[in-house]
Every structure is written in C-alpha cells, then in structure tokens.
Amino acid sequence: MMRQAGRYMAIYRKLAERYPSFRERSETTDLIVEISLQPWEAFRPDGVIIFSDILTPLPAFGVPFDIEEVGEQAAVLGFVGAPWTIATYIVEGGTTRTYTTIKSMCHTAPHLLRSLLSHLTSAIAEYIVYQVESGAHCIQIFDSWGGQLPPDMWDQWSKPYINEIVRIVKQKCPQTPLVLYINGNGGLLERMKGTGVDVIGLDWTVDMADGRRRLGNDIGIQGNVDPAYLVVNCAGTKGHILNLGHGVLVGTPEEAVAHFFDVSKNLKYDSQVDGYAVGAPSLHSLIDVYQCMFESRMVLCVLVL
C-alpha cells in the first residue's frame, strides 16, 4: 500500500514528536527499520515497504532539502523517484501547480536539463542496485509528476531516462521486478509499458477493465482501489496486485486500513490459471507474486502491498 507507513498512524505521529526532522527519520537506519515495521506489526500486510523519500539521493549531488525482522514472512519493497520527478524538485524547489520553470527549460535550456536528467539517471540506477543488494525484493519507480507532461513531451523528457534505468537494473539485477507508477497516467499507459518494467501502477482515475484492455495480459497491473469485488472482477485473471490509486491520506482511520487488509486477504476469485486453482490467496509472501508475474505473468494476485 502506497504510504503504508506514515502520518495516518498514531504510533508514527508519536515517533515524529520525538524525531521532528523528516530527514532524520528517513535517513537514520534504526528509525527507518522501526517506521517500516509499524504497519507490519499493526496489519501484517504481504509486503514491508522501506520507509524513505524519493529525494534521498539529492545530497550526493550537493542539493540539500529540509529484512531481518520480517524474515520470509513478507517481501521488502524499495522505491525511487524517476529522473523527471526528481528534477522538478531541484528546478522548482518543491511541488507547484504548473511546473512552469522546468517545462520552460525544455525549450530554453534543453542541454542543461538533459545533463541534469542524465546525472540523475545514473544515480537512481545505482541507488536501485544498492537497495536490491541490501535486500529489497522489488522496486517501484515513482514518476509522480510525469503526468504533468503531455504524452509527446513525456516521451522526450522522462521515458528515455526510465528506459535507461530499467536497462541498467535488468543487467545488474535481472531477477528484480520493477514497478512504474505515474500520477495521472491515463494518457500514458501504453508508453509506460514500453519502458520494459514488469508492473504498471494505475492511479484512481483509470478504469481497471480499460487499463487491462489497453495494457494486455503480458504485464502486471497494480493499484486503483474501488469496492473490492468490482476491482477483482474487472482486473482480469492475470497478474493484478491490489493497491491504492495513490498514497494513504493523512487522517485515514487506522481501523479502515486494517479492514482493507483483512478484506483483501479473504477475497476469492474462483479461476484456473496455468494449472493452479486460485481461491483465497495462497502465496505467503508478495515476493512470490512479483516473481511469478516476472517469470510467467500468469498468476492472479489479489494480495496487498
């Protein structure tokens, strides 16, 4: 579940009172482990997401900004920001409504912007490899603000750099599944598939059945939570990972998150997939699901990040 650990949890808010600096919480190993395990202890999800921030690699560029515990019971999921999205924070200094400055750079200083994106690409690919070597089973790439670009501009200013990251990671960590998520990706689904990732994350604006139709059955799909029964029936019988269409909102009751996990784990979809009867989820860790999708893409997944 995106933003699986965070401010909606009372235990996290209490920890944040003791450690008010977000950077300290997201860059101190002991705190990262403690925070990552908070939703695991509360809800027992199928995956434990490493608590981090997509801007973590920036200090290495001189840009400032203010496994063992779960054993084999859960997958360890890492994540990074895509080059375009990280570049928006560097150029704009934060999130904006229009991203005018960086969009203008596409025309006024294209060589400078390409140089920045290339440097970020190398660092992000290296960071992914580091996460995998440190125990991450799967990596999600967040191009959170890629949806701010028209499709033809995304093809030019984001996709090539994601392609390069995928190429490097697949060369060095060929068994690691990669997920790509873009906020506002309705017009980019086919282009996202062309990056070579193993799973596409849908946001809440994309109809599940339409997303599956457009992407086909040879790639995994994640996300886009609606009422669970409708989601499962529209998702198709191959490679779907139940997740939110965006991160958990601050103020969400923890009881609601717990109910989401409980209901999801007990969903049943009677089908026969590649010789396996699929009913109540029988895979015990999400890494098995990702790996099955990665190798054959023939497993119905109604488990939860």
C-alpha positions in Angstrom: 0.0 0.0 0.0 1.5 3.3 -1.0 2.4 5.4 2.0 1.9 2.3 4.1 3.8 3.8 7.0 3.1 7.4 7.8 1.1 10.1 9.5 -2.2 8.3 9.5 -0.8 6.0 12.2 -0.8 7.3 15.8 2.4 5.4 16.6 4.2 7.2 13.8 3.0 10.6 14.9 4.3 9.9 18.4 7.7 8.9 17.0 7.7 12.1 14.8 7.3 14.1 18.0 10.5 12.6 19.3 12.3 13.0 16.0 10.7 16.1 14.3 13.1 16.1 11.4 11.8 14.1 8.4 15.3 13.7 7.1 16.4 12.2 10.3 13.5 9.8 10.2 14.1 8.8 6.6 17.9 8.6 6.7 18.6 7.0 10.1 18.8 3.2 9.8 17.3 2.3 13.1 14.4 4.8 12.6 13.8 3.5 9.0 13.5 0.0 10.3 11.2 0.9 13.2 8.9 3.0 11.0 8.9 0.4 8.2 7.8 -2.2 10.7 5.0 -0.2 12.2 2.3 -1.2 9.7 3.7 -4.7 9.6 3.1 -5.1 13.4 -0.3 -3.5 13.1 -1.8 -5.1 9.9 0.5 -7.9 8.7 0.5 -6.8 5.1 2.1 -9.0 2.4 4.9 -6.6 1.9 7.0 -4.3 4.0 7.9 -1.1 2.2 11.1 0.6 3.1 10.4 4.0 4.7 12.3 6.5 2.7 11.9 9.5 0.4 12.3 9.9 -3.3 14.7 12.9 -2.7 17.1 10.8 -0.6 19.8 10.7 -3.4 19.9 14.5 -3.7 22.6 15.3 -1.1 25.1 13.3 -3.1 24.6 16.0 -5.8 25.1 18.8 -3.4 21.4 19.6 -3.3 20.1 20.0 0.3 16.4 19.6 1.3 14.7 20.1 4.6 14.8 -7.6 6.3 15.7 -9.4 9.1 12.8 -8.5 11.3 10.2 -9.9 9.0 12.2 -12.9 7.7 10.5 -14.7 4.9 7.0 -13.6 6.1 6.9 -10.5 3.8 8.6 -9.0 0.8 10.8 -6.0 1.2 9.8 -3.3 -1.3 12.1 -0.4 -2.2 11.3 2.7 -4.3 12.9 5.6 -6.0 11.8 8.7 -7.8 12.1 8.9 -11.6 14.6 11.4 -13.1 12.0 13.8 -14.3 10.2 13.9 -11.0 13.4 14.4 -9.0 14.4 17.2 -11.4 11.1 19.0 -10.8 12.0 19.3 -7.1 15.5 20.6 -7.9 14.4 23.1 -10.5 11.1 24.2 -8.9 12.2 23.9 -5.3 9.1 21.9 -4.4 5.7 21.0 -5.9 3.8 23.5 -7.9 0.6 23.7 -9.8 2.1 24.2 -13.3 5.8 23.3 -13.2 6.3 26.2 -15.4 10.1 26.7 -14.8 11.2 23.2 -15.7 8.8 23.0 -18.6 10.3 26.2 -19.9 13.8 24.6 -19.6 12.7 22.0 -22.1 12.8 24.8 -24.7 15.2 27.5 -23.3 17.9 25.2 -21.8 17.4 21.7 -23.2 21.1 20.8 -23.0 21.3 21.7 -19.3 18.1 19.8 -18.5 19.3 16.7 -20.4 22.6 16.8 -18.5 20.7 17.0 -15.1 18.4 14.1 -16.1 21.4 12.0 -17.2 23.2 12.6 -13.9 20.0 11.7 -12.0 19.5 8.6 -14.1 22.9 7.2 -13.2 22.5 8.0 -9.5 19.0 6.5 -9.4 20.0 3.3 -11.2 22.9 2.9 -8.7 20.6 3.6 -5.8 18.2 0.8 -7.0 21.0 -1.7 -7.3 22.1 -0.7 -3.7 18.6 -1.3 -2.4 18.4 -4.7 -4.1 21.9 -5.7 -2.8 20.7 -4.6 0.7 17.7 -7.0 0.5 14.9 -5.3 -1.5 12.9 -7.8 -3.5 11.1 -5.4 -5.8 11.5 -1.7 -6.7 8.8 0.8 -7.6 9.8 3.8 -9.7 7.6 6.9 -8.9 7.4 9.3 -11.8 4.9 11.2 -9.7 4.9 14.4 -11.8 5.3 12.7 -15.2 1.6 13.1 -15.7 2.2 16.9 -15.8 3.7 16.4 -19.2 1.8 15.9 -22.5 2.5 12.4 -23.9 4.8 13.6 -26.6 6.9 15.6 -24.0 6.9 12.6 -21.6 8.3 10.5 -24.5 11.2 13.0 -24.8 11.9 14.1 -21.2 11.0 11.2 -19.0 10.7 7.9 -20.8 14.2 7.7 -22.2 15.7 8.1 -18.7 13.4 5.5 -17.2 14.3 3.2 -20.1 18.0 3.6 -19.2 17.3 2.9 -15.5 15.4 -0.3 -16.4 18.2 -1.4 -18.8 20.9 -0.9 -16.1 18.9 -2.6 -13.4 17.9 -5.5 -15.6 21.5 -6.0 -16.5 22.8 -6.0 -12.9 19.7 -7.4 -11.1 17.9 -9.4 -13.7 15.5 -11.2 -11.3 14.2 -8.0 -9.6 10.7 -6.9 -10.7 10.3 -3.2 -11.4 7.0 -1.3 -11.0 6.3 2.1 -12.6 3.8 4.5 -11.2 2.7 7.9 -12.6 0.1 10.1 -11.0 -2.3 11.0 -13.8 -1.2 8.2 -16.1 -4.4 7.7 -18.1 -2.9 9.0 -21.3 0.5 7.3 -20.8 -0.3 3.6 -20.1 0.9 2.2 -23.4 4.0 4.4 -23.3 4.7 3.2 -19.7 4.6 -0.4 -20.9 7.2 0.5 -23.4 9.8 1.2 -20.7 10.3 -2.5 -20.0 9.1 -2.6 -16.4 7.3 -5.6 -15.1 4.3 -4.0 -13.5 2.3 -0.8 -14.2 0.7 1.1 -11.3 -2.7 2.6 -12.2 -4.0 5.6 -10.4 -7.6 6.0 -9.3 -8.6 7.8 -12.5 -8.1 4.8 -14.8 -10.9 2.3 -15.2 -9.5 -1.1 -14.2 -11.0 -3.0 -17.1 -9.9 -0.3 -19.6 -6.4 -0.3 -18.2 -6.1 -4.1 -18.5 -7.5 -4.0 -22.1 -5.0 -1.3 -23.1 -2.0 -3.0 -21.4 -2.8 -6.6 -22.4 -2.2 -9.7 -20.3 1.6 -9.9 -20.7 2.3 -7.3 -17.9 1.3 -7.0 -14.3 -1.0 -4.3 -13.0 -1.2 -2.7 -9.6 -3.4 -0.2 -7.9 -6.7 1.6 -8.4 -8.8 0.5 -5.4 -12.5 0.7 -5.8 -15.0 -1.5 -3.9 -13.0 -4.8 -3.8 -15.4 -7.1 -5.6 -15.8 -4.8 -8.6 -12.0 -4.3 -8.8 -11.3 -8.0 -8.8 -13.9 -8.8 -11.4 -12.6 -6.0 -13.7 -8.9 -6.7 -13.1 -8.8 -9.9 -15.2 -7.3 -13.3 -14.3 -3.6 -12.5 -14.7 -1.1 -10.5 -12.6 -3.0 -7.9 -10.6 -1.7 -6.5 -7.4 -4.3 -4.8 -5.2 -3.1 -1.4 -4.1 -4.4 2.1 -3.7 -4.6 4.5 -6.6 -2.4 6.9 -4.5 -0.9 7.1 -1.0 -2.8 6.7 2.2 -4.3 10.1 3.2 -3.5 11.8 6.5 -6.5 11.4 8.7 -7.4 7.9 7.4 -8.5 5.8 10.4 -6.1 3.0 11.1 -9.2 0.8 11.5 -10.0 1.4 7.9 -6.5 0.4 6.8 -6.8 -2.8 8.9 -10.2 -3.5 7.3 -8.7 -3.0 3.9 -6.0 -5.6 4.5 -8.4 -8.1 6.2 -11.0 -7.9 3.4 -8.3 -8.1 0.7 -6.7 -11.2 2.1 -10.0 -13.0 2.2 -11.2 -12.2 -1.4 -11.8 -15.2 -3.5 -11.7 -15.3 -7.3 -12.5 -18.8 -8.5 -10.5 -19.5 -11.6 -8.0 -21.8 -13.0 -4.7 -20.2 -14.0 -1.9 -22.1 -15.6 -2.9 -25.3 -13.8 -3.3 -23.7 -10.4 -6.6 -23.2 -8.6 -6.9 -19.6 -7.5 -9.1 -19.0 -4.5 -8.2 -17.3 -1.3 -4.6 -16.1 -1.7 -2.3 -18.9 -1.0 1.1 -17.3 -1.7 2.7 -16.4 1.6 4.8 -13.5 0.6 4.4 -10.8 -2.0 7.8 -11.6 -3.5 6.4 -14.9 -4.7 3.7 -13.0 -6.5 6.1 -10.5 -8.1 8.4 -13.3 -9.1 5.6 -15.3 -10.7 4.4 -12.3 -12.6 8.0 -11.5 -13.6 8.6 -15.0 -14.9 5.3 -16.0 -16.4 2.8 -13.2 -15.7 0.2 -16.0 -15.3 -0.8 -15.5 -11.6 -3.9 -13.7 -10.4 -2.9 -11.6 -7.4 -5.4 -10.1 -5.0 -2.8 -9.6 -2.3 -1.9 -6.2 -1.0 1.2 -4.1 -0.8 
